[in-house]
Amino acid sequence: MRRFWILVLLTLMAFGLRAGSLTAQSLWRDEVDALCYAYEFPHMLWEALAPEQAGGLQTPCACPPPPLPTEWTAGTLQERVVGLLGAMIRQNGPLYYFLLRGWVALAGHTEYAMRFFSLLFGVLCVPLTAALGTRLLGRTAATFAAALMVASAYMVWYGQEVKMYTLVPALVLLALYGLRRGMDEGGIWWAVQVVATTLLLYTHIWGALLIPLQILWLLVEWPRWRPRWRGALIGMALLTLPYLPLAIWQAPAALARRETGFPHHTLGEMALILVNGWSTGIMTRGWPWGALACGGTAALGLVLGLARPARRQPQGGQPVGAGLAPALRGQPQGGQPQGGQPQGLPLQAPPPKGQPVGAGLAPALKGQPQGGQPQGGQPQGLPLQAPAPKGQPVGAGLAPAQRGQPVGAGLAPALKGQPQGFPLHVPALHFLTLWLTVPLLIIWLISLRQPLFTDRYLIWCAPAFYLLAGQGWAILRETTKTRRHKRIFHFVSLCLCGIIFFVFTLNLHAQAAIPIKSDVRAAAAYVESRYQPGDLLIFQIPHIRYTFDYYFGPTDYLWADGLYTNHRTEGGEYRLSEDSAGRWMALIVGERSRVWLVASEVDMWDERNLVQGWLERTLIRTDEAHFTRVDVYRYQR
């Protein structure tokens, strides 16, 4: 019960940290795109299903054309639907946009309402991490990992963004939890794994990497789920066979060499970016101490966890001597003893010389003497009512066994969810290592041909990092060889914990107090306060207009896209000369007396700055303002 209330407190803290600064940052272009897709994608599906009844599309702000081909508009109903959904899936999956559309219909499309949808999934990741971590590593490590998920500046940042980057880790955690429960119990948990993984495939294109990870986990833990192998194979078949044709079809495109707009990174750079982000946050304040503390704790969890002596649980269904006495902390609880040890005695080593077998396993019964030989010749510590029959192993007869079951079985059930016949936590550590490395390696290999790495695509690997850190912290806290060692390790664990959460706090404050995203909200408010009817607004880059329009009050205003001047020939020369750009600008501006230039990320579109250069030469700059990643200029004749 105490742990339950701790988890409730952590969940409430996660909500408070995300909700308190939910609108601290302006929406940026990807978030407004998500709002537009939430209207466009369902409308396009309705057009594919019933073109005559679809009607016109109305959106809450100006929206870009959907990034989908138009071939799906022709053909039969099945061809239209399949073609449209296939195109949507290649745009990071349509599921989030359909869910967001329903949420917007209920809560509205304000900043707070839209971001609250992501907040909900971000908060849900906390109890899911605790639940999965308890199954893998135990309560102490799971609780610390959940606390890291609560305070992680990285997870808070994406819990405040109108994108799918909290829904993805929530689905991954649910799928892996279902897989783990399926290994242990089977039944409906295989269905949970299949449904959650399928939803993930329709949420983000890189969610497909969870399938090979699940296959590897099943291979690592084969003895655990061997009695339930049919459910496991059926589940994996449902997740692989229907998608094989699509995977084969897309393989040539995935392996083709092309530029994508993402920068090239080495494998080491990718790993460093991820560790730095998960250990500090978007602002990376506290580098390198945050990465050293959090990353070092995770490394300790892996190395020390694998190096500790293997604590095996015997094969079978019931723990040795279960119910005779509480097991010592850290001792395994399993079933059939190995090496001929009689069932019903939780012996780990032969008894001390001169002591009877089983001495100290349980307190003497009330009324029996403590110390020395008990009355009646019974060995101390064993509440035997009669000596074992001749020829029976010592401990037989402690409790009547069920017919067909070994003696002592049924005295107490084994701990639910504990592994049977495995070194405790070792397979879990192997799996967490695979969780961290396999998706990264696959993206790195693909990026050798076409760069596709950005850290937010692997946000669903962050829980594995925090679980390893939780394991490291738990090992330090539970090291009790001597009182001196205990104090030293406790001090080290407290220092690491203090550094980690101090760095998180620094970054949380920065993310809440400092504009980081393109501050289109402030730029739109500035222009609106000085705007006059008839003013021309030029947007460079053009895509910034949709975010600007979301915040800008006037709905009927003159606007124009800035010129794209970065086209080059095969020899590297620019296709558009400065004179040609000037002629185009003269046509765009015409005889208008007041012109605004709203500039953001200009190098993507006009690295020579020809648009603003023409305005500076031709008109008079009368006003300007500069915001985070957005600049505003006003020109007059």
C-alpha positions as CSV (number, residue, x, y, z in Angstrom):
1,M,0.0,0.0,0.0
2,R,2.8,2.4,0.8
3,R,4.3,1.9,-2.7
4,F,0.9,2.5,-4.2
5,W,0.7,5.9,-2.6
6,I,4.2,6.7,-3.6
7,L,3.3,5.9,-7.2
8,V,0.2,8.1,-6.9
9,L,2.3,11.0,-5.6
10,L,4.8,10.5,-8.5
11,T,1.9,10.6,-11.0
12,L,0.5,13.8,-9.6
13,M,3.9,15.4,-9.6
14,A,4.3,14.4,-13.3
15,F,1.0,16.1,-14.0
16,G,2.0,19.2,-12.1
17,L,5.4,19.6,-13.7
18,R,3.8,19.4,-17.2
19,A,0.6,21.3,-16.7
20,G,2.2,24.3,-14.8
21,S,4.2,25.5,-17.9
22,L,2.1,24.0,-20.7
23,T,1.9,27.2,-22.7
24,A,5.3,28.6,-21.8
25,Q,6.5,28.1,-25.3
26,S,4.9,29.3,-28.5
27,L,3.6,26.7,-30.9
28,W,6.1,25.9,-33.6
29,R,5.5,24.9,-37.2
30,D,5.4,21.1,-36.6
31,E,2.7,21.6,-33.9
32,V,0.5,23.6,-36.2
33,D,1.1,21.0,-38.9
34,A,-0.2,18.4,-36.5
35,L,-3.4,20.5,-36.0
36,C,-3.8,20.8,-39.7
37,Y,-3.4,17.1,-40.3
38,A,-5.9,16.4,-37.6
39,Y,-8.5,18.1,-39.8
40,E,-7.1,17.1,-43.2
41,F,-6.5,13.4,-42.7
42,P,-10.0,12.5,-41.5
43,H,-11.5,14.6,-44.2
44,M,-9.5,12.9,-46.9
45,L,-10.5,9.5,-45.5
46,W,-14.1,10.6,-45.7
47,E,-13.6,11.7,-49.2
48,A,-12.2,8.3,-50.1
49,L,-15.1,6.6,-48.5
50,A,-17.9,8.8,-49.7
51,P,-16.8,11.5,-52.1
52,E,-20.3,12.9,-52.7
53,Q,-20.9,13.5,-49.0
54,A,-17.5,14.8,-47.8
55,G,-18.2,18.5,-48.4
56,G,-15.6,21.2,-48.0
57,L,-12.8,21.3,-45.5
58,Q,-12.7,23.9,-42.8
59,T,-9.6,24.4,-40.6
60,P,-9.1,26.7,-37.6
61,C,-6.1,28.4,-39.4
62,A,-4.3,28.5,-42.7
63,C,-3.0,25.1,-43.4
64,P,-0.4,23.7,-45.9
65,P,-1.6,21.2,-48.5
66,P,-1.5,17.7,-47.0
67,P,1.9,16.0,-47.8
68,L,0.2,13.1,-49.6
69,P,0.1,12.0,-53.3
70,T,-3.1,12.4,-55.2
71,E,-3.1,9.0,-56.9
72,W,-5.5,7.6,-54.2
73,T,-8.4,9.8,-55.5
74,A,-9.0,7.4,-58.5
75,G,-10.0,3.8,-58.5
76,T,-12.4,1.6,-56.6
77,L,-13.3,2.2,-52.9
78,Q,-10.8,-0.4,-51.7
79,E,-8.0,1.1,-53.9
80,R,-8.8,4.6,-52.7
81,V,-8.8,3.7,-49.0
82,V,-5.7,1.4,-49.2
83,G,-3.8,4.0,-51.3
84,L,-4.7,6.9,-48.9
85,L,-3.8,4.9,-45.7
86,G,-0.5,3.7,-47.2
87,A,0.4,7.3,-47.9
88,M,-0.6,8.4,-44.4
89,I,1.5,5.7,-42.7
90,R,4.6,6.9,-44.5
91,Q,3.9,10.4,-42.9
92,N,4.8,9.0,-39.4
93,G,1.4,7.3,-39.1
94,P,-2.1,8.8,-39.0
95,L,-3.4,7.4,-35.7
96,Y,-2.2,10.4,-33.6
97,Y,-3.9,12.9,-36.0
98,F,-7.2,11.0,-35.9
99,L,-7.1,10.9,-32.1
100,L,-6.2,14.6,-31.9
101,R,-9.1,15.4,-34.1
102,G,-11.5,13.8,-31.7
103,W,-9.8,15.5,-28.8
104,V,-10.0,19.0,-30.5
105,A,-13.7,18.4,-31.1
106,L,-14.1,17.9,-27.3
107,A,-11.6,20.4,-25.8
108,G,-11.0,23.0,-28.5
109,H,-7.9,24.0,-30.4
110,T,-6.3,26.4,-28.0
111,E,-2.6,25.9,-27.1
112,Y,-3.5,24.5,-23.7
113,A,-6.2,22.2,-24.9
114,M,-4.1,20.6,-27.7
115,R,-1.0,20.2,-25.5
116,F,-3.0,18.7,-22.7
117,F,-3.6,15.7,-25.0
118,S,0.1,15.0,-25.1
119,L,0.4,15.7,-21.4
120,L,-2.0,12.9,-20.6
121,F,0.1,10.3,-22.4
122,G,3.3,11.7,-20.8
123,V,1.8,11.3,-17.3
124,L,0.6,7.8,-18.2
125,C,4.2,6.8,-18.9
126,V,5.1,7.1,-15.2
127,P,2.9,4.3,-13.9
128,L,3.6,2.2,-17.0
129,T,7.4,2.5,-16.3
130,A,6.9,1.5,-12.7
131,A,4.8,-1.5,-13.7
132,L,7.2,-2.8,-16.3
133,G,10.2,-2.0,-14.1
134,T,8.8,-3.9,-11.2
135,R,8.4,-7.0,-13.4
136,L,11.9,-6.6,-14.7
137,L,14.1,-5.3,-11.8
138,G,12.1,-5.1,-8.6
139,R,10.3,-2.3,-6.8
140,T,13.2,-0.2,-5.7
141,A,14.7,0.2,-9.2
142,A,11.2,0.7,-10.8
143,T,10.2,3.4,-8.3
144,F,13.5,5.3,-9.0
145,A,13.0,5.0,-12.7
146,A,9.5,6.3,-12.4
147,A,10.8,9.3,-10.5
148,L,13.3,9.9,-13.3
149,M,10.4,9.8,-15.8
150,V,8.5,12.3,-13.7
151,A,11.3,14.9,-13.5
152,S,13.1,14.3,-16.8
153,A,13.3,17.7,-18.5
154,Y,13.4,15.8,-21.8
155,M,10.2,13.9,-21.2
156,V,8.5,17.0,-19.8
157,W,9.4,18.9,-23.0
158,Y,7.8,16.4,-25.3
159,G,4.9,16.1,-22.9
160,Q,4.2,19.7,-23.7
161,E,4.2,19.4,-27.5
162,V,1.4,18.8,-29.9
163,K,3.0,15.7,-31.4
164,M,2.9,12.0,-31.0
165,Y,6.1,11.8,-28.9
166,T,4.4,10.8,-25.6
167,L,1.8,8.5,-27.2
168,V,4.7,6.5,-28.7
169,P,6.5,5.6,-25.5
170,A,3.2,5.0,-23.7
171,L,2.3,2.4,-26.4
172,V,5.8,0.9,-26.2
173,L,5.6,0.5,-22.5
174,L,2.1,-1.1,-22.7
175,A,3.2,-3.5,-25.4
176,L,6.3,-4.6,-23.5
177,Y,4.4,-5.0,-20.3
178,G,1.8,-7.1,-22.1
179,L,4.7,-9.2,-23.6
180,R,6.2,-9.7,-20.1
181,R,2.9,-10.7,-18.6
182,G,2.2,-13.0,-21.6
183,M,5.5,-14.8,-20.9
184,D,4.6,-15.4,-17.3
185,E,0.8,-15.9,-17.5
186,G,-0.2,-16.1,-21.2
187,G,-3.9,-15.5,-21.9
188,I,-5.2,-12.0,-22.6
189,W,-1.7,-10.5,-22.2
190,W,-0.6,-11.7,-25.6
191,A,-3.6,-9.7,-27.0
192,V,-2.5,-6.6,-25.1
193,Q,1.0,-6.9,-26.7
194,V,-0.4,-7.3,-30.2
195,V,-3.0,-4.5,-30.0
196,A,-0.5,-2.0,-28.4
197,T,2.2,-2.8,-31.0
198,T,-0.3,-2.5,-33.9
199,L,-1.4,0.9,-32.6
200,L,2.2,1.9,-32.4
201,L,2.8,1.0,-36.1
202,Y,0.0,3.4,-37.1
203,T,1.4,6.1,-34.8
204,H,5.0,6.5,-35.9
205,I,6.9,4.9,-38.7
206,W,9.9,4.0,-36.4
207,G,7.5,2.0,-34.2
208,A,8.2,-0.9,-36.5
209,L,11.5,-1.3,-34.7
210,L,9.7,-2.6,-31.7
211,I,8.9,-5.8,-33.5
212,P,12.6,-7.0,-33.9
213,L,13.2,-5.9,-30.3
214,Q,10.3,-8.1,-29.1
215,I,11.6,-11.1,-31.1
216,L,15.0,-10.7,-29.5
217,W,13.5,-10.5,-26.0
218,L,11.6,-13.7,-26.6
219,L,14.8,-15.4,-27.7
220,V,16.6,-14.2,-24.5
221,E,13.8,-15.4,-22.3
222,W,12.8,-18.6,-24.1
223,P,12.7,-20.9,-21.0
224,R,10.3,-18.4,-19.3
225,W,7.6,-18.6,-22.0
226,R,8.2,-22.1,-23.3
227,P,5.0,-23.5,-21.7
228,R,3.1,-20.8,-23.5
229,W,4.9,-20.9,-26.8
230,R,1.7,-21.1,-28.9
231,G,0.4,-17.7,-27.7
232,A,3.8,-16.1,-28.3
233,L,4.1,-17.4,-31.9
234,I,0.6,-16.5,-32.8
235,G,1.2,-12.9,-31.5
236,M,4.4,-12.5,-33.4
237,A,2.8,-13.9,-36.5
238,L,0.0,-11.3,-36.3
239,L,2.7,-8.6,-36.0
240,T,4.9,-9.7,-38.8
241,L,3.1,-11.7,-41.6
242,P,0.6,-8.9,-42.5
243,Y,3.3,-6.4,-42.9
244,L,5.9,-8.4,-44.8
245,P,4.6,-7.4,-48.3
246,L,4.8,-3.7,-47.2
247,A,8.3,-4.2,-45.7
248,I,9.6,-5.9,-48.9
249,W,8.0,-3.1,-51.0
250,Q,9.6,-0.3,-49.0
251,A,13.0,-1.9,-48.5
252,P,14.5,-0.5,-51.8
253,A,13.4,3.0,-50.8
254,A,14.8,2.6,-47.3
255,L,18.2,1.6,-48.6
256,A,18.4,4.1,-51.4
257,R,21.1,6.8,-51.1
258,R,19.5,10.3,-50.8
259,E,19.6,13.5,-48.8
260,T,16.8,14.0,-46.4
261,G,17.5,17.3,-44.7
262,F,18.8,15.6,-41.6
263,P,22.4,16.1,-40.7
264,H,24.9,13.2,-40.9
265,H,26.0,11.7,-37.5
266,T,28.3,8.9,-36.5
267,L,27.1,6.2,-34.2
268,G,29.0,7.7,-31.3
269,E,27.5,11.1,-31.9
270,M,24.0,9.6,-32.0
271,A,24.5,7.8,-28.7
272,L,26.0,11.0,-27.1
273,I,23.0,13.1,-28.3
274,L,20.6,10.6,-26.7
275,V,22.4,10.3,-23.4
276,N,22.9,14.0,-23.1
277,G,19.2,14.7,-23.9
278,W,17.8,12.1,-21.5
279,S,20.3,13.1,-18.7
280,T,19.8,16.9,-19.0
281,G,17.1,18.1,-21.3
282,I,16.6,20.2,-24.5
283,M,18.8,23.0,-23.2
284,T,21.5,20.6,-22.0
285,R,22.3,22.7,-19.0
286,G,24.5,20.9,-16.5
287,W,26.6,19.2,-19.2
288,P,28.6,17.1,-18.6
289,W,27.7,16.5,-15.0
290,G,24.2,15.5,-15.7
291,A,25.3,13.0,-18.3
292,L,28.0,11.6,-16.0
293,A,25.6,11.2,-13.1
294,C,22.6,9.8,-14.9
295,G,24.6,7.9,-17.5
296,G,27.0,6.7,-15.0
297,T,24.3,5.4,-12.7
298,A,22.7,3.5,-15.7
299,A,26.2,2.0,-16.6
300,L,26.5,0.9,-12.9
301,G,23.1,-0.7,-13.1
302,L,24.1,-2.7,-16.1
303,V,27.7,-3.6,-15.2
304,L,27.2,-4.3,-11.5
305,G,23.9,-6.1,-12.2
306,L,25.6,-8.5,-14.6
307,A,28.7,-8.9,-12.4
308,R,26.8,-9.7,-9.2
309,P,26.7,-13.5,-8.3
310,A,23.9,-15.2,-10.1
311,R,21.0,-15.8,-7.7
312,R,19.1,-18.7,-9.2
313,Q,15.6,-19.7,-8.6
314,P,15.1,-23.4,-8.9
315,Q,12.9,-24.9,-11.6
316,G,9.4,-25.8,-10.8
317,G,6.3,-24.1,-9.5
318,Q,6.7,-23.5,-5.8
319,P,9.6,-22.0,-3.8
320,V,11.8,-24.3,-1.6
321,G,10.4,-24.2,1.9
322,A,7.8,-21.6,1.0
323,G,5.7,-20.7,4.0
324,L,8.1,-22.1,6.6
325,A,9.7,-18.7,7.2
326,P,10.0,-15.5,5.4
327,A,12.9,-15.7,2.9
328,L,15.9,-13.6,3.7
329,R,16.0,-10.4,1.8
330,G,17.4,-10.9,-1.7
331,Q,17.1,-14.8,-1.5
332,P,15.4,-16.4,-4.4
333,Q,12.0,-18.1,-4.1
334,G,11.5,-20.9,-6.5
335,G,10.4,-24.5,-6.8
336,Q,12.1,-27.9,-7.1
337,P,15.5,-27.8,-5.3
338,Q,18.6,-28.7,-7.2
339,G,21.3,-31.1,-6.2
340,G,19.1,-33.4,-4.3
341,Q,18.3,-31.0,-1.5
342,P,15.0,-32.1,0.1
343,Q,12.0,-30.0,-0.7
344,G,10.6,-27.9,2.1
345,L,13.9,-26.6,3.4
346,P,15.2,-23.3,2.2
347,L,18.8,-24.3,2.6
348,Q,21.5,-22.4,0.7
349,A,24.4,-24.2,2.3
350,P,25.0,-27.1,4.7
351,P,24.3,-26.2,8.3
352,P,27.2,-25.2,10.6
353,K,29.1,-28.0,12.3
354,G,27.3,-29.3,15.3
355,Q,24.0,-27.8,14.3
356,P,21.0,-29.9,13.3
357,V,19.7,-29.7,9.8
358,G,17.3,-26.8,9.4
359,A,18.4,-24.9,12.5
360,G,17.3,-21.3,12.4
361,L,15.0,-21.7,9.4
362,A,12.0,-20.6,11.6
363,P,11.6,-19.5,15.2
364,A,10.9,-22.2,17.6
365,L,7.3,-22.8,18.5
366,K,6.0,-21.0,21.5
367,G,6.8,-23.0,24.5
368,Q,9.9,-24.6,23.1
369,P,13.2,-23.6,24.6
370,Q,15.4,-21.2,22.7
371,G,18.9,-22.4,22.3
372,G,20.3,-25.9,22.9
373,Q,18.5,-29.0,22.1
374,P,14.7,-28.7,22.3
375,Q,12.5,-31.0,24.3
376,G,11.7,-34.3,22.8
377,G,14.9,-34.5,20.8
378,Q,13.6,-32.3,17.9
379,P,16.2,-30.3,16.2
380,Q,16.0,-26.5,17.0
381,G,14.1,-24.3,14.6
382,L,11.9,-27.0,13.0
383,P,8.4,-27.2,14.2
384,L,8.1,-30.9,13.5
385,Q,5.3,-32.8,15.0
386,A,6.9,-36.2,14.3
387,P,10.2,-37.3,12.9
388,A,10.5,-38.0,9.2
389,P,9.6,-41.6,8.3
390,K,12.5,-43.9,7.8
391,G,13.9,-43.5,4.4
392,Q,12.3,-40.1,3.8
393,P,14.4,-37.0,3.4
394,V,14.7,-34.6,6.3
395,G,11.8,-32.1,6.2
396,A,9.3,-34.6,4.8
397,G,6.1,-34.4,6.7
398,L,6.3,-30.8,7.5
399,A,2.9,-30.4,5.8
400,P,0.8,-33.0,3.9
401,A,1.6,-32.8,0.2
402,Q,-1.2,-32.9,-2.4
403,R,-1.3,-36.2,-4.2
404,G,1.0,-36.1,-7.1
405,Q,2.8,-33.0,-5.8
406,P,6.2,-32.8,-4.2
407,V,6.4,-32.7,-0.4
408,G,6.1,-29.1,0.9
409,A,4.4,-27.8,-2.3
410,G,1.6,-25.5,-1.8
411,L,2.8,-24.0,1.5
412,A,3.0,-20.6,-0.1
413,P,2.7,-19.4,-3.6
414,A,5.7,-18.2,-5.5
415,L,6.1,-14.5,-5.9
416,K,3.9,-13.5,-8.8
417,G,5.9,-12.6,-11.8
418,Q,9.2,-13.8,-10.5
419,P,11.4,-15.8,-12.9
420,Q,11.8,-19.5,-12.5
421,G,15.1,-21.1,-13.1
422,F,16.9,-17.8,-14.0
423,P,19.5,-15.7,-12.4
424,L,17.4,-12.8,-11.1
425,H,17.3,-9.7,-13.3
426,V,20.1,-10.9,-15.6
427,P,17.7,-11.6,-18.6
428,A,16.0,-8.3,-17.9
429,L,19.4,-6.4,-18.1
430,H,20.1,-8.2,-21.3
431,F,16.7,-7.0,-22.7
432,L,17.2,-3.4,-21.5
433,T,20.6,-3.4,-23.3
434,L,18.9,-4.6,-26.5
435,W,16.2,-1.9,-26.0
436,L,18.8,0.8,-25.9
437,T,21.0,-0.5,-28.7
438,V,19.0,-2.3,-31.4
439,P,16.8,0.6,-32.5
440,L,19.8,3.0,-32.5
441,L,21.9,0.5,-34.6
442,I,19.1,0.1,-37.1
443,I,18.6,3.8,-37.6
444,W,22.4,4.3,-37.8
445,L,22.7,1.6,-40.6
446,I,19.8,3.2,-42.6
447,S,21.3,6.7,-42.0
448,L,24.5,5.5,-43.8
449,R,22.4,5.7,-47.0
450,Q,19.9,8.4,-46.1
451,P,20.3,10.5,-42.8
452,L,17.1,9.9,-40.7
453,F,18.3,10.4,-37.2
454,T,16.8,12.8,-34.8
455,D,16.7,12.2,-31.0
456,R,12.9,12.5,-30.6
457,Y,12.4,9.5,-32.9
458,L,14.0,7.3,-30.2
459,I,12.2,8.9,-27.3
460,W,10.6,5.5,-26.6
461,C,14.1,4.1,-25.7
462,A,14.4,6.6,-22.8
463,P,12.5,4.4,-20.3
464,A,15.1,1.7,-20.8
465,F,17.8,4.2,-19.9
466,Y,16.0,5.3,-16.8
467,L,15.3,1.7,-15.7
468,L,19.0,0.9,-15.9
469,A,19.7,4.1,-13.8
470,G,17.1,2.8,-11.4
471,Q,18.9,-0.5,-11.2
472,G,22.2,1.2,-10.5
473,W,20.7,3.3,-7.8
474,A,19.0,0.2,-6.2
475,I,22.3,-1.7,-6.2
476,L,24.1,1.1,-4.4
477,R,21.3,1.4,-1.9
478,E,21.1,-2.3,-1.2
479,T,24.9,-3.0,-0.8
480,T,25.2,-4.1,2.8
481,K,28.4,-6.2,3.1
482,T,29.5,-4.2,6.1
483,R,28.2,-1.2,7.9
484,R,31.1,0.9,6.5
485,H,30.4,-0.2,2.9
486,K,26.7,0.5,3.5
487,R,27.4,4.1,4.5
488,I,29.8,4.7,1.6
489,F,27.4,3.3,-1.0
490,H,24.4,5.2,0.5
491,F,26.4,8.4,0.4
492,V,27.4,7.8,-3.3
493,S,23.8,7.0,-4.2
494,L,22.5,10.2,-2.5
495,C,25.2,12.3,-4.3
496,L,24.2,10.8,-7.7
497,C,20.5,11.3,-7.0
498,G,21.1,14.9,-6.0
499,I,23.1,15.7,-9.1
500,I,20.6,14.1,-11.4
501,F,17.6,15.9,-10.0
502,F,19.4,19.2,-9.6
503,V,20.3,19.1,-13.3
504,F,16.7,18.2,-14.2
505,T,15.5,21.2,-12.1
506,L,17.9,23.6,-13.9
507,N,16.6,22.5,-17.3
508,L,12.9,22.4,-16.2
509,H,13.3,26.0,-15.1
510,A,15.0,27.0,-18.3
511,Q,12.3,25.3,-20.5
512,A,9.6,27.1,-18.6
513,A,11.2,30.6,-18.4
514,I,13.2,31.0,-21.6
515,P,11.7,31.1,-25.1
516,I,13.3,28.2,-27.0
517,K,10.9,27.4,-29.8
518,S,10.4,30.0,-32.6
519,D,8.4,32.7,-30.9
520,V,5.8,33.2,-33.6
521,R,3.3,34.1,-30.9
522,A,5.1,37.2,-29.9
523,A,5.9,38.1,-33.5
524,A,2.3,37.9,-34.5
525,A,1.2,40.0,-31.6
526,Y,3.8,42.6,-32.5
527,V,2.7,42.8,-36.1
528,E,-1.0,42.8,-35.2
529,S,-0.5,45.9,-32.9
530,R,1.0,47.9,-35.8
531,Y,-0.8,46.3,-38.8
532,Q,-2.9,48.5,-41.2
533,P,-5.3,47.2,-43.8
534,G,-3.6,47.0,-47.1
535,D,-0.2,46.0,-45.7
536,L,1.5,43.2,-47.5
537,L,3.1,40.4,-45.4
538,I,5.9,38.4,-46.9
539,F,6.9,35.2,-45.1
540,Q,10.4,33.8,-45.4
541,I,10.3,30.8,-45.1
542,P,6.7,30.4,-46.5
543,H,5.9,27.6,-44.0
544,I,6.0,30.0,-41.1
545,R,2.8,31.6,-42.4
546,Y,0.6,28.8,-41.0
547,T,1.9,29.2,-37.4
548,F,1.7,33.0,-37.8
549,D,-1.9,32.7,-39.0
550,Y,-2.9,30.7,-36.0
551,Y,-2.0,33.6,-33.7
552,F,-2.7,36.6,-36.0
553,G,-6.1,38.3,-35.4
554,P,-7.0,39.6,-38.8
555,T,-8.2,36.9,-41.1
556,D,-8.3,38.8,-44.4
557,Y,-4.8,40.2,-45.1
558,L,-2.5,40.3,-48.1
559,W,0.4,37.9,-48.0
560,A,3.0,36.5,-50.3
561,D,5.6,33.6,-50.0
562,G,9.2,34.5,-50.0
563,L,11.3,33.4,-53.0
564,Y,13.2,30.1,-52.9
565,T,16.7,31.0,-54.1
566,N,18.8,28.0,-53.1
567,H,18.4,25.9,-56.3
568,R,21.8,25.0,-57.8
569,T,23.0,23.4,-60.9
570,E,25.0,20.2,-60.9
571,G,28.1,22.3,-61.0
572,G,27.1,24.1,-57.8
573,E,26.0,27.4,-59.3
574,Y,22.8,29.1,-58.2
575,R,20.0,28.9,-60.8
576,L,18.4,32.1,-59.7
577,S,20.6,35.2,-60.1
578,E,20.3,38.3,-58.0
579,D,18.8,40.3,-60.9
580,S,16.2,37.7,-61.5
581,A,15.3,37.6,-57.8
582,G,14.9,41.4,-57.9
583,R,12.5,41.2,-60.8
584,W,10.4,38.6,-59.0
585,M,10.3,40.8,-55.9
586,A,9.2,43.8,-57.9
587,L,6.2,41.8,-59.2
588,I,5.3,40.5,-55.7
589,V,5.5,44.0,-54.0
590,G,4.0,46.0,-56.9
591,E,3.0,49.5,-55.8
592,R,2.2,48.7,-52.2
593,S,3.4,51.3,-49.8
594,R,3.9,49.2,-46.6
595,V,5.5,45.8,-46.6
596,W,6.2,43.5,-43.7
597,L,8.8,40.7,-43.8
598,V,8.4,37.9,-41.3
599,A,11.6,35.9,-41.4
600,S,12.4,32.6,-39.7
601,E,15.0,29.9,-40.6
602,V,15.8,31.9,-43.7
603,D,18.9,29.9,-44.7
604,M,16.6,26.9,-45.5
605,W,15.0,29.0,-48.3
606,D,17.2,32.0,-49.1
607,E,20.8,31.5,-47.9
608,R,22.0,34.6,-49.8
609,N,19.2,36.7,-48.2
610,L,18.2,38.1,-51.6
611,V,14.6,38.8,-50.6
612,Q,15.5,41.0,-47.6
613,G,18.4,42.5,-49.7
614,W,16.0,43.7,-52.4
615,L,13.6,45.2,-49.7
616,E,16.6,47.0,-48.1
617,R,17.7,48.6,-51.4
618,T,14.3,49.5,-52.7
619,L,12.2,50.5,-49.7
620,I,12.9,52.2,-46.4
621,R,13.0,50.2,-43.2
622,T,10.9,51.9,-40.6
623,D,10.5,49.3,-37.9
624,E,11.9,46.0,-36.8
625,A,11.7,43.6,-33.9
626,H,13.6,40.4,-33.0
627,F,12.2,37.4,-31.2
628,T,13.5,33.9,-30.6
629,R,14.2,32.5,-34.1
630,V,11.8,35.0,-35.7
631,D,12.6,38.5,-37.0
632,V,10.0,41.1,-38.1
633,Y,10.8,44.1,-40.4
634,R,8.5,46.9,-41.8
635,Y,9.3,48.7,-45.0
636,Q,7.7,51.8,-46.5
637,R,8.2,53.7,-49.8
